[in-house]
């Protein structure tokens, strides 16, 4: 029975290793170290992992063998450290998707990523969002813009709350 269990466990590990979740995880290590070849090759999969959440949130949440939010955080923090690595346009789209929706777990990292992506294009999109009829979209766009304007502002739940209190949000 033990041998069968070990074999089943090995098969499950092998199957997980071949999923998008596992391939994208290679990039998540960029948060801690310089990009090696495996991490560099996983960049498109890391972007796809984030896009998957936007397009298919329910499937994204249930398909992972464990919590996908830790993986999301690692990938976002990897891009914060390493930069857009040629994927700036897709990452700007992801930042704006986060600004334009209700808050999802670990979305706070998109504000810090916006600093790495700061550009006239991003600022124009944020200005458009700041004119939204949705008050929460206006607030999120305002906060991300404030983070871009003041690089000394830490991006945290506490800074969001301080900014919100100062804007009478």
OpenMM code with the backbone's topology and positions (N, CA, C; nanometers):
from openmm import Vec3, app, unit

residues = "UNK UNK UNK UNK UNK UNK UNK UNK UNK UNK UNK UNK UNK UNK UNK UNK UNK UNK UNK UNK UNK UNK UNK UNK UNK UNK UNK UNK UNK UNK UNK UNK UNK UNK UNK UNK UNK UNK UNK UNK UNK UNK UNK UNK UNK UNK UNK UNK UNK UNK UNK UNK UNK UNK UNK UNK UNK UNK UNK UNK UNK UNK UNK UNK UNK UNK UNK UNK UNK UNK UNK UNK UNK UNK UNK UNK UNK UNK UNK UNK UNK UNK UNK UNK UNK UNK UNK UNK UNK UNK UNK UNK UNK UNK UNK UNK UNK UNK UNK UNK UNK UNK UNK UNK UNK UNK UNK UNK UNK UNK UNK UNK UNK UNK UNK UNK UNK UNK UNK UNK UNK UNK UNK UNK UNK UNK UNK UNK UNK UNK UNK UNK UNK UNK UNK UNK UNK UNK UNK UNK UNK UNK UNK UNK UNK UNK UNK UNK UNK UNK UNK UNK UNK UNK UNK UNK UNK UNK UNK UNK UNK UNK UNK UNK UNK UNK UNK UNK UNK".split()
positions = [
    Vec3(0.0825, -0.1199, 0.0000),
    Vec3(0.0000, 0.0000, 0.0000),
    Vec3(0.0867, 0.1259, 0.0000),
    Vec3(0.1953, 0.1256, 0.0746),
    Vec3(0.2842, 0.2409, 0.0801),
    Vec3(0.3452, 0.2692, -0.0562),
    Vec3(0.3844, 0.1653, -0.1271),
    Vec3(0.4437, 0.1824, -0.2601),
    Vec3(0.3413, 0.2434, -0.3561),
    Vec3(0.2159, 0.1996, -0.3474),
    Vec3(0.1121, 0.2553, -0.4332),
    Vec3(0.0875, 0.4029, -0.4021),
    Vec3(0.0883, 0.4340, -0.2739),
    Vec3(0.0703, 0.5736, -0.2325),
    Vec3(0.1859, 0.6591, -0.2847),
    Vec3(0.3078, 0.6115, -0.2673),
    Vec3(0.4254, 0.6857, -0.3153),
    Vec3(0.4192, 0.7058, -0.4665),
    Vec3(0.3752, 0.6024, -0.5388),
    Vec3(0.3635, 0.6133, -0.6841),
    Vec3(0.2566, 0.7159, -0.7224),
    Vec3(0.1428, 0.7123, -0.6534),
    Vec3(0.0353, 0.8086, -0.6818),
    Vec3(0.0811, 0.9508, -0.6499),
    Vec3(0.1525, 0.9668, -0.5412),
    Vec3(0.2029, 1.0979, -0.5037),
    Vec3(0.3035, 1.1497, -0.6076),
    Vec3(0.3901, 1.0631, -0.6550),
    Vec3(0.4875, 1.1009, -0.7582),
    Vec3(0.4161, 1.1391, -0.8879),
    Vec3(0.3122, 1.0654, -0.9237),
    Vec3(0.2365, 1.0970, -1.0450),
    Vec3(0.1665, 1.2327, -1.0310),
    Vec3(0.1113, 1.2580, -0.9132),
    Vec3(0.0458, 1.3866, -0.8899),
    Vec3(0.1477, 1.5010, -0.8972),
    Vec3(0.2627, 1.4840, -0.8364),
    Vec3(0.3675, 1.5868, -0.8412),
    Vec3(0.4119, 1.6124, -0.9843),
    Vec3(0.4271, 1.5070, -1.0611),
    Vec3(0.4668, 1.5210, -1.2012),
    Vec3(0.3585, 1.5950, -1.2805),
    Vec3(0.2332, 1.5634, -1.2556),
    Vec3(0.1234, 1.6298, -1.3257),
    Vec3(0.1195, 1.7786, -1.2907),
    Vec3(0.1359, 1.8118, -1.1634),
    Vec3(0.1358, 1.9516, -1.1202),
    Vec3(0.2523, 2.0267, -1.1829),
    Vec3(0.3672, 1.9614, -1.1923),
    Vec3(0.4866, 2.0251, -1.2488),
    Vec3(0.4665, 2.0648, -1.3947),
    Vec3(0.3701, 2.0067, -1.4610),
    Vec3(0.3453, 2.0355, -1.6023),
    Vec3(0.2314, 2.1364, -1.6234),
    Vec3(0.1819, 2.1937, -1.5165),
    Vec3(0.0720, 2.2897, -1.5275),
    Vec3(0.1246, 2.4322, -1.5396),
    Vec3(0.0381, 2.5214, -1.5829),
    Vec3(0.0713, 2.6630, -1.5891),
    Vec3(0.1122, 2.7129, -1.4510),
    Vec3(0.0437, 2.6671, -1.3508),
    Vec3(0.0717, 2.7097, -1.2138),
    Vec3(0.2186, 2.6846, -1.1789),
    Vec3(0.2660, 2.5687, -1.2102),
    Vec3(0.4035, 2.5322, -1.1772),
    Vec3(0.5046, 2.6058, -1.2645),
    Vec3(0.4766, 2.6161, -1.3941),
    Vec3(0.5692, 2.6848, -1.4848),
    Vec3(0.5798, 2.8323, -1.4462),
    Vec3(0.4676, 2.8948, -1.4145),
    Vec3(0.4687, 3.0355, -1.3735),
    Vec3(0.5430, 3.0544, -1.2418),
    Vec3(0.5417, 2.9526, -1.1582),
    Vec3(0.6099, 2.9614, -1.0284),
    Vec3(0.7596, 2.9847, -1.0444),
    Vec3(0.8152, 2.9392, -1.1544),
    Vec3(0.9580, 2.9626, -1.1784),
    Vec3(0.9891, 3.1119, -1.1749),
    Vec3(0.9005, 3.1931, -1.2322),
    Vec3(0.9241, 3.3372, -1.2331),
    Vec3(0.9097, 3.3968, -1.0940),
    Vec3(0.8248, 3.3399, -1.0119),
    Vec3(0.8046, 3.3917, -0.8768),
    Vec3(0.9328, 3.3987, -0.7956),
    Vec3(1.0302, 3.3186, -0.8325),
    Vec3(1.1585, 3.3216, -0.7613),
    Vec3(1.2355, 3.4502, -0.7897),
    Vec3(1.1986, 3.5249, -0.8950),
    Vec3(1.2681, 3.6495, -0.9287),
    Vec3(1.2586, 3.7509, -0.8153),
    Vec3(1.1605, 3.7344, -0.7315),
    Vec3(1.1446, 3.8229, -0.6167),
    Vec3(1.2634, 3.8105, -0.5221),
    Vec3(1.3249, 3.6934, -0.5185),
    Vec3(1.4305, 3.6656, -0.4224),
    Vec3(1.5703, 3.6651, -0.4824),
    Vec3(1.5823, 3.6425, -0.6119),
    Vec3(1.7140, 3.6240, -0.6716),
    Vec3(1.7135, 3.6755, -0.8144),
    Vec3(1.8316, 3.6821, -0.8716),
    Vec3(1.8422, 3.7216, -1.0115),
    Vec3(1.7765, 3.6149, -1.0983),
    Vec3(1.7292, 3.6561, -1.2142),
    Vec3(1.6630, 3.5620, -1.3043),
    Vec3(1.7644, 3.4648, -1.3635),
    Vec3(1.7395, 3.3373, -1.3424),
    Vec3(1.8191, 3.2364, -1.4116),
    Vec3(1.7444, 3.2001, -1.5398),
    Vec3(1.7992, 3.1078, -1.6182),
    Vec3(1.7363, 3.0745, -1.7466),
    Vec3(1.5937, 3.0242, -1.7313),
    Vec3(1.5704, 2.9369, -1.6323),
    Vec3(1.4357, 2.8816, -1.6131),
    Vec3(1.3365, 2.9915, -1.5776),
    Vec3(1.3780, 3.0843, -1.4918),
    Vec3(1.2887, 3.1937, -1.4532),
    Vec3(1.2645, 3.2868, -1.5711),
    Vec3(1.3679, 3.3155, -1.6481),
    Vec3(1.3528, 3.4043, -1.7638),
    Vec3(1.2585, 3.3429, -1.8678),
    Vec3(1.2684, 3.2133, -1.8879),
    Vec3(1.1809, 3.1466, -1.9842),
    Vec3(1.0359, 3.1416, -1.9360),
    Vec3(1.0151, 3.1572, -1.8071),
    Vec3(0.8797, 3.1468, -1.7522),
    Vec3(0.8050, 3.2800, -1.7511),
    Vec3(0.8696, 3.3896, -1.7924),
    Vec3(0.8050, 3.5214, -1.7889),
    Vec3(0.6706, 3.5219, -1.8623),
    Vec3(0.6606, 3.4713, -1.9863),
    Vec3(0.5289, 3.4742, -2.0531),
    Vec3(0.4228, 3.3953, -1.9773),
    Vec3(0.4645, 3.2902, -1.9100),
    Vec3(0.3691, 3.2086, -1.8339),
    Vec3(0.3250, 3.2806, -1.7070),
    Vec3(0.4152, 3.3600, -1.6503),
    Vec3(0.3786, 3.4392, -1.5330),
    Vec3(0.2730, 3.5428, -1.5717),
    Vec3(0.2924, 3.6073, -1.6865),
    Vec3(0.1928, 3.7038, -1.7351),
    Vec3(0.0613, 3.6313, -1.7641),
    Vec3(0.0685, 3.5173, -1.8284),
    Vec3(-0.0517, 3.4402, -1.8592),
    Vec3(-0.1254, 3.3989, -1.7322),
    Vec3(-0.0521, 3.3625, -1.6280),
    Vec3(-0.1126, 3.3262, -1.5001),
    Vec3(-0.1951, 3.4430, -1.4457),
    Vec3(-0.1391, 3.5644, -1.4527),
    Vec3(-0.2123, 3.6825, -1.4053),
    Vec3(-0.3323, 3.7133, -1.4954),
    Vec3(-0.3152, 3.6953, -1.6256),
    Vec3(-0.4267, 3.7180, -1.7184),
    Vec3(-0.5373, 3.6151, -1.6990),
    Vec3(-0.4992, 3.4948, -1.6648),
    Vec3(-0.5967, 3.3886, -1.6400),
    Vec3(-0.6899, 3.4290, -1.5265),
    Vec3(-0.6341, 3.4881, -1.4213),
    Vec3(-0.7190, 3.5322, -1.3104),
    Vec3(-0.8207, 3.6349, -1.3588),
    Vec3(-0.7773, 3.7293, -1.4406),
    Vec3(-0.8660, 3.8351, -1.4887),
    Vec3(-0.9786, 3.7771, -1.5738),
    Vec3(-0.9456, 3.6850, -1.6623),
    Vec3(-1.0457, 3.6334, -1.7546),
    Vec3(-1.1323, 3.5213, -1.7010),
    Vec3(-1.0780, 3.4454, -1.6064),
    Vec3(-1.1482, 3.3249, -1.5595),
    Vec3(-1.1248, 3.3063, -1.4097),
    Vec3(-1.1676, 3.4041, -1.3313),
    Vec3(-1.1350, 3.4046, -1.1890),
    Vec3(-1.1780, 3.2779, -1.1163),
    Vec3(-1.2987, 3.2294, -1.1391),
    Vec3(-1.3452, 3.1105, -1.0674),
    Vec3(-1.2612, 2.9880, -1.1023),
    Vec3(-1.2336, 2.9694, -1.2307),
    Vec3(-1.1495, 2.8575, -1.2733),
    Vec3(-1.0087, 2.8719, -1.2164),
    Vec3(-0.9556, 2.9930, -1.2189),
    Vec3(-0.8217, 3.0212, -1.1682),
    Vec3(-0.8105, 2.9821, -1.0210),
    Vec3(-0.9144, 3.0160, -0.9436),
    Vec3(-0.9125, 2.9858, -0.7995),
    Vec3(-0.9194, 2.8369, -0.7719),
    Vec3(-0.9953, 2.7646, -0.8503),
    Vec3(-1.0167, 2.6227, -0.8186),
    Vec3(-0.9196, 2.5282, -0.8876),
    Vec3(-0.8491, 2.5740, -0.9904),
    Vec3(-0.7612, 2.4842, -1.0662),
    Vec3(-0.6280, 2.4568, -0.9978),
    Vec3(-0.5865, 2.5451, -0.9121),
    Vec3(-0.4559, 2.5299, -0.8478),
    Vec3(-0.4597, 2.4216, -0.7405),
    Vec3(-0.3498, 2.3507, -0.7236),
    Vec3(-0.3453, 2.2473, -0.6199),
    Vec3(-0.3371, 2.3070, -0.4790),
    Vec3(-0.3101, 2.4365, -0.4703),
    Vec3(-0.3075, 2.5090, -0.3438),
    Vec3(-0.3451, 2.6528, -0.3735),
    Vec3(-0.3410, 2.7382, -0.2756),
    Vec3(-0.3875, 2.8762, -0.2917),
    Vec3(-0.3146, 2.9496, -0.4046),
    Vec3(-0.3879, 3.0047, -0.4997),
    Vec3(-0.3224, 3.0767, -0.6087),
    Vec3(-0.2784, 3.2180, -0.5698),
    Vec3(-0.3285, 3.2693, -0.4578),
    Vec3(-0.2987, 3.4077, -0.4224),
    Vec3(-0.1534, 3.4260, -0.3806),
    Vec3(-0.0950, 3.3294, -0.3162),
    Vec3(0.0469, 3.3392, -0.2822),
    Vec3(0.1305, 3.3424, -0.4099),
    Vec3(0.0909, 3.2605, -0.5063),
    Vec3(0.1607, 3.2598, -0.6349),
    Vec3(0.1447, 3.3946, -0.7053),
    Vec3(0.0252, 3.4509, -0.7016),
    Vec3(0.0010, 3.5817, -0.7613),
    Vec3(0.0922, 3.6861, -0.6978),
    Vec3(0.1002, 3.6866, -0.5663),
    Vec3(0.1870, 3.7819, -0.4962),
    Vec3(0.3327, 3.7641, -0.5387),
    Vec3(0.3791, 3.6419, -0.5434),
    Vec3(0.5191, 3.6164, -0.5810),
    Vec3(0.5480, 3.6661, -0.7225),
    Vec3(0.4557, 3.6415, -0.8138),
    Vec3(0.4758, 3.6858, -0.9519),
    Vec3(0.4765, 3.8382, -0.9591),
    Vec3(0.3800, 3.9022, -0.8954),
    Vec3(0.3759, 4.0490, -0.8980),
    Vec3(0.5009, 4.1072, -0.8349),
    Vec3(0.5438, 4.0526, -0.7234),
    Vec3(0.6650, 4.1034, -0.6589),
    Vec3(0.7887, 4.0741, -0.7433),
    Vec3(0.7857, 3.9657, -0.8202),
    Vec3(0.8948, 3.9383, -0.9136),
    Vec3(0.9041, 4.0470, -1.0197),
    Vec3(0.7891, 4.0883, -1.0753),
    Vec3(0.7890, 4.1957, -1.1745),
    Vec3(0.8261, 4.3298, -1.1113),
    Vec3(0.7871, 4.3514, -0.9865),
    Vec3(0.8251, 4.4746, -0.9176),
    Vec3(0.9773, 4.4826, -0.9070),
    Vec3(1.0403, 4.3716, -0.8765),
    Vec3(1.1863, 4.3696, -0.8637),
    Vec3(1.2558, 4.3720, -0.9993),
    Vec3(1.2111, 4.2881, -1.0917),
    Vec3(1.2827, 4.2691, -1.2183),
    Vec3(1.2417, 4.3680, -1.3268),
    Vec3(1.1247, 4.4309, -1.3134),
    Vec3(1.0750, 4.5180, -1.4192),
    Vec3(0.9870, 4.4404, -1.5154),
    Vec3(0.9386, 4.5060, -1.6207),
    Vec3(0.8414, 4.4430, -1.7103),
    Vec3(0.8987, 4.3376, -1.8048),
    Vec3(1.0293, 4.3375, -1.8258),
    Vec3(1.0961, 4.2342, -1.9064),
    Vec3(1.0316, 4.2156, -2.0441),
    Vec3(0.9956, 4.3271, -2.1057),
    Vec3(0.9363, 4.3209, -2.2395),
    Vec3(0.7856, 4.2982, -2.2405),
    Vec3(0.7247, 4.2929, -2.1238),
    Vec3(0.5809, 4.2663, -2.1138),
    Vec3(0.5054, 4.3861, -2.0564),
    Vec3(0.5595, 4.5059, -2.0769),
    Vec3(0.5003, 4.6264, -2.0187),
    Vec3(0.3557, 4.6501, -2.0565),
    Vec3(0.3221, 4.6340, -2.1825),
    Vec3(0.1847, 4.6597, -2.2272),
    Vec3(0.0856, 4.5640, -2.1586),
    Vec3(0.1197, 4.4371, -2.1532),
    Vec3(0.0318, 4.3393, -2.0881),
    Vec3(0.0207, 4.3678, -1.9385),
    Vec3(0.1305, 4.4091, -1.8772),
    Vec3(0.1275, 4.4390, -1.7333),
    Vec3(0.0475, 4.5660, -1.7056),
    Vec3(0.0571, 4.6657, -1.7933),
    Vec3(-0.0267, 4.7852, -1.7776),
    Vec3(-0.1745, 4.7467, -1.7869),
    Vec3(-0.2084, 4.6590, -1.8801),
    Vec3(-0.3468, 4.6114, -1.8900),
    Vec3(-0.3914, 4.5448, -1.7595),
    Vec3(-0.3021, 4.4692, -1.6981),
    Vec3(-0.3356, 4.4020, -1.5721),
    Vec3(-0.3510, 4.5024, -1.4571),
    Vec3(-0.2644, 4.6035, -1.4539),
    Vec3(-0.2788, 4.7090, -1.3521),
    Vec3(-0.4145, 4.7759, -1.3676),
    Vec3(-0.4498, 4.8085, -1.4909),
    Vec3(-0.5770, 4.8775, -1.5134),
    Vec3(-0.6968, 4.7860, -1.4865),
    Vec3(-0.6822, 4.6574, -1.5114),
    Vec3(-0.7906, 4.5640, -1.4771),
    Vec3(-0.8137, 4.5654, -1.3260),
    Vec3(-0.7048, 4.5717, -1.2498),
    Vec3(-0.7175, 4.5763, -1.1040),
    Vec3(-0.7807, 4.7074, -1.0580),
    Vec3(-0.7451, 4.8163, -1.1220),
    Vec3(-0.8030, 4.9467, -1.0872),
    Vec3(-0.9526, 4.9486, -1.1175),
    Vec3(-0.9925, 4.8846, -1.2255),
    Vec3(-1.1302, 4.8939, -1.2742),
    Vec3(-1.2253, 4.7859, -1.2235),
    Vec3(-1.1850, 4.7090, -1.1267),
    Vec3(-1.2735, 4.6042, -1.0722),
    Vec3(-1.2769, 4.6153, -0.9206),
    Vec3(-1.3632, 4.5365, -0.8607),
    Vec3(-1.3603, 4.5303, -0.7151),
    Vec3(-1.2280, 4.4662, -0.6731),
    Vec3(-1.1879, 4.4927, -0.5517),
    Vec3(-1.0589, 4.4435, -0.5028),
    Vec3(-1.0592, 4.2914, -0.4914),
    Vec3(-0.9544, 4.2304, -0.5463),
    Vec3(-0.9321, 4.0867, -0.5311),
    Vec3(-0.8074, 4.0664, -0.4466),
    Vec3(-0.7975, 3.9531, -0.3864),
    Vec3(-0.6843, 3.9211, -0.2997),
    Vec3(-0.5510, 3.9496, -0.3706),
    Vec3(-0.4616, 4.0139, -0.2998),
    Vec3(-0.3256, 4.0491, -0.3451),
    Vec3(-0.3219, 4.1548, -0.4540),
    Vec3(-0.4322, 4.2213, -0.4834),
    Vec3(-0.4318, 4.3281, -0.5828),
    Vec3(-0.3462, 4.4467, -0.5405),
    Vec3(-0.3197, 4.4584, -0.4117),
    Vec3(-0.2413, 4.5734, -0.3658),
    Vec3(-0.1047, 4.5807, -0.4327),
    Vec3(-0.0520, 4.4690, -0.4781),
    Vec3(0.0797, 4.4677, -0.5426),
    Vec3(0.0782, 4.5356, -0.6784),
    Vec3(-0.0392, 4.5514, -0.7383),
    Vec3(-0.0458, 4.6204, -0.8665),
    Vec3(-0.0078, 4.7680, -0.8538),
    Vec3(-0.0354, 4.8312, -0.7406),
    Vec3(0.0038, 4.9712, -0.7216),
    Vec3(0.1562, 4.9844, -0.7216),
    Vec3(0.2236, 4.8923, -0.6555),
    Vec3(0.3707, 4.8944, -0.6553),
    Vec3(0.4248, 4.8625, -0.7944),
    Vec3(0.3610, 4.7708, -0.8644),
    Vec3(0.4039, 4.7383, -1.0006),
    Vec3(0.3874, 4.8592, -1.0916),
    Vec3(0.2838, 4.9386, -1.0683),
    Vec3(0.2611, 5.0574, -1.1509),
    Vec3(0.3837, 5.1488, -1.1498),
    Vec3(0.4544, 5.1539, -1.0387),
    Vec3(0.5764, 5.2355, -1.0331),
    Vec3(0.6799, 5.1892, -1.1351),
    Vec3(0.6915, 5.0585, -1.1524),
    Vec3(0.7878, 5.0044, -1.2491),
    Vec3(0.7422, 5.0283, -1.3924),
    Vec3(0.6138, 5.0539, -1.4098),
    Vec3(0.5549, 5.0699, -1.5430),
    Vec3(0.5219, 5.2153, -1.5749),
    Vec3(0.5575, 5.3059, -1.4850),
    Vec3(0.5185, 5.4464, -1.4987),
    Vec3(0.5516, 5.4990, -1.6384),
    Vec3(0.4495, 5.5535, -1.7024),
    Vec3(0.4642, 5.6040, -1.8391),
    Vec3(0.3470, 5.6977, -1.8675),
    Vec3(0.3594, 5.7802, -1.9708),
    Vec3(0.2446, 5.8646, -2.0087),
    Vec3(0.1205, 5.7804, -2.0392),
    Vec3(0.1400, 5.6648, -2.1022),
    Vec3(0.0254, 5.5783, -2.1340),
    Vec3(-0.0477, 5.5351, -2.0070),
    Vec3(0.0270, 5.4892, -1.9076),
    Vec3(-0.0349, 5.4457, -1.7819),
    Vec3(-0.1029, 5.5626, -1.7131),
    Vec3(-0.0378, 5.6769, -1.7099),
    Vec3(-0.0977, 5.7935, -1.6436),
    Vec3(-0.2258, 5.8386, -1.7151),
    Vec3(-0.2293, 5.8295, -1.8472),
    Vec3(-0.3517, 5.8643, -1.9211),
    Vec3(-0.4648, 5.7670, -1.8894),
    Vec3(-0.4322, 5.6395, -1.8818),
    Vec3(-0.5341, 5.5401, -1.8471),
    Vec3(-0.5858, 5.5617, -1.7047),
    Vec3(-0.4961, 5.5969, -1.6138),
    Vec3(-0.5378, 5.6258, -1.4758),
    Vec3(-0.6247, 5.7513, -1.4707),
    Vec3(-0.5912, 5.8506, -1.5506),
    Vec3(-0.6737, 5.9728, -1.5559),
    Vec3(-0.8134, 5.9399, -1.6069),
    Vec3(-0.8210, 5.8539, -1.7069),
    Vec3(-0.9523, 5.8111, -1.7576),
    Vec3(-1.0309, 5.7389, -1.6480),
    Vec3(-0.9628, 5.6505, -1.5749),
    Vec3(-1.0290, 5.5761, -1.4673),
    Vec3(-1.0722, 5.6709, -1.3550),
    Vec3(-0.9939, 5.7752, -1.3308),
    Vec3(-1.0286, 5.8721, -1.2263),
    Vec3(-1.1556, 5.9485, -1.2603),
    Vec3(-1.1981, 5.9437, -1.3868),
    Vec3(-1.3222, 6.0096, -1.4296),
    Vec3(-1.4388, 5.9113, -1.4372),
    Vec3(-1.4194, 5.7903, -1.3886),
    Vec3(-1.5227, 5.6871, -1.3937),
    Vec3(-1.6460, 5.7273, -1.3132),
    Vec3(-1.7582, 5.6701, -1.3509),
    Vec3(-1.8801, 5.6911, -1.2726),
    Vec3(-1.8800, 5.6049, -1.1463),
    Vec3(-1.7902, 5.5064, -1.1406),
    Vec3(-1.7786, 5.4179, -1.0243),
    Vec3(-1.6844, 5.4819, -0.9224),
    Vec3(-1.7364, 5.5132, -0.8049),
    Vec3(-1.6559, 5.5840, -0.7046),
    Vec3(-1.5353, 5.5018, -0.6582),
    Vec3(-1.5474, 5.3697, -0.6516),
    Vec3(-1.4330, 5.2874, -0.6092),
    Vec3(-1.3230, 5.2856, -0.7151),
    Vec3(-1.3611, 5.2855, -0.8403),
    Vec3(-1.2623, 5.2932, -0.9489),
    Vec3(-1.1896, 5.4275, -0.9403),
    Vec3(-1.2646, 5.5350, -0.9177),
    Vec3(-1.2017, 5.6672, -0.9031),
    Vec3(-1.1022, 5.6672, -0.7885),
    Vec3(-1.1388, 5.6072, -0.6766),
    Vec3(-1.0487, 5.6036, -0.5612),
    Vec3(-0.9231, 5.5214, -0.5905),
    Vec3(-0.9392, 5.4047, -0.6497),
    Vec3(-0.8213, 5.3220, -0.6798),
    Vec3(-0.7300, 5.3915, -0.7802),
    Vec3(-0.7881, 5.4527, -0.8809),
    Vec3(-0.7074, 5.5261, -0.9789),
    Vec3(-0.6343, 5.6420, -0.9116),
    Vec3(-0.7017, 5.7100, -0.8206),
    Vec3(-0.6384, 5.8207, -0.7481),
    Vec3(-0.5231, 5.7743, -0.6617),
    Vec3(-0.5416, 5.6614, -0.5950),
    Vec3(-0.4341, 5.6081, -0.5094),
    Vec3(-0.3134, 5.5673, -0.5931),
    Vec3(-0.3364, 5.4950, -0.7015),
    Vec3(-0.2237, 5.4521, -0.7853),
    Vec3(-0.1536, 5.5749, -0.8426),
    Vec3(-0.2280, 5.6754, -0.8831),
    Vec3(-0.1662, 5.7992, -0.9321),
    Vec3(-0.0841, 5.8669, -0.8230),
    Vec3(-0.1351, 5.8686, -0.7015),
    Vec3(-0.0617, 5.9284, -0.5895),
    Vec3(0.0679, 5.8517, -0.5623),
    Vec3(0.0622, 5.7208, -0.5738),
    Vec3(0.1821, 5.6375, -0.5548),
    Vec3(0.2855, 5.6690, -0.6627),
    Vec3(0.2397, 5.6930, -0.7846),
    Vec3(0.3315, 5.7292, -0.8928),
    Vec3(0.3912, 5.8679, -0.8698),
    Vec3(0.3098, 5.9593, -0.8188),
    Vec3(0.3562, 6.0968, -0.7974),
    Vec3(0.4536, 6.1090, -0.6816),
    Vec3(0.4378, 6.0265, -0.5798),
    Vec3(0.5240, 6.0336, -0.4610),
    Vec3(0.5915, 5.8986, -0.4397),
    Vec3(0.7116, 5.8859, -0.4918),
    Vec3(0.7846, 5.7593, -0.4834),
    Vec3(0.8208, 5.7221, -0.3400),
    Vec3(0.8145, 5.8169, -0.2485),
    Vec3(0.8481, 5.7854, -0.1091),
    Vec3(0.7319, 5.7197, -0.0350),
    Vec3(0.6137, 5.7237, -0.0934),
    Vec3(0.4973, 5.6611, -0.0307),
    Vec3(0.5112, 5.5100, -0.0358),
    Vec3(0.5107, 5.4448, 0.0790),
    Vec3(0.5122, 5.2980, 0.0747),
    Vec3(0.3775, 5.2485, 0.0225),
    Vec3(0.3798, 5.1395, -0.0498),
    Vec3(0.2554, 5.0813, -0.0991),
    Vec3(0.2156, 4.9735, 0.0009),
    Vec3(0.1136, 5.0047, 0.0785),
    Vec3(0.0699, 4.9133, 0.1833),
    Vec3(-0.0771, 4.9406, 0.2153),
    Vec3(-0.1346, 4.8525, 0.2920),
    Vec3(-0.2729, 4.8731, 0.3358),
    Vec3(-0.2806, 5.0012, 0.4183),
    Vec3(-0.1795, 5.0246, 0.5025),
    Vec3(-0.1789, 5.1449, 0.5864),
    Vec3(-0.1703, 5.2720, 0.5020),
    Vec3(-0.0868, 5.2712, 0.3968),
    Vec3(-0.0776, 5.3924, 0.3129),
    Vec3(-0.2071, 5.4152, 0.2355),
    Vec3(-0.2718, 5.3066, 0.1934),
    Vec3(-0.4025, 5.3188, 0.1272),
    Vec3(-0.5018, 5.3846, 0.2225),
    Vec3(-0.5052, 5.3372, 0.3468),
    Vec3(-0.6001, 5.3923, 0.4444),
    Vec3(-0.5700, 5.5387, 0.4753),
    Vec3(-0.4400, 5.5728, 0.4893),
    Vec3(-0.4034, 5.7128, 0.5133),
    Vec3(-0.4437, 5.7990, 0.3945),
    Vec3(-0.4161, 5.7514, 0.2740),
    Vec3(-0.4518, 5.8277, 0.1540),
    Vec3(-0.6039, 5.8442, 0.1467),
    Vec3(-0.6745, 5.7376, 0.1741),
    Vec3(-0.8210, 5.7416, 0.1707),
    Vec3(-0.8763, 5.8415, 0.2712),
    Vec3(-0.8221, 5.8423, 0.3927),
    Vec3(-0.8673, 5.9367, 0.4952),
    Vec3(-0.8372, 6.0810, 0.4543),
    Vec3(-0.7225, 6.1020, 0.3902),
    Vec3(-0.6836, 6.2369, 0.3487),
    Vec3(-0.7682, 6.2870, 0.2320),
    Vec3(-0.8279, 6.1966, 0.1554),
    Vec3(-0.9100, 6.2368, 0.0408),
    Vec3(-1.0585, 6.2367, 0.0734),
    Vec3(-1.0908, 6.2105, 0.1982),
    Vec3(-1.2303, 6.2005, 0.2409),
    Vec3(-1.3052, 6.0933, 0.1642),
    Vec3(-1.2292, 5.9858, 0.1259),
    Vec3(-1.2902, 5.8748, 0.0514),
    Vec3(-1.3672, 5.7909, 0.1396),
] * unit.nanometer
topology = app.Topology()
chain = topology.addChain("A")
for resn in residues:
    res = topology.addResidue(resn, chain)
    for name in ("N", "CA", "C"):
        topology.addAtom(name, app.Element.getBySymbol(name[0]), res)
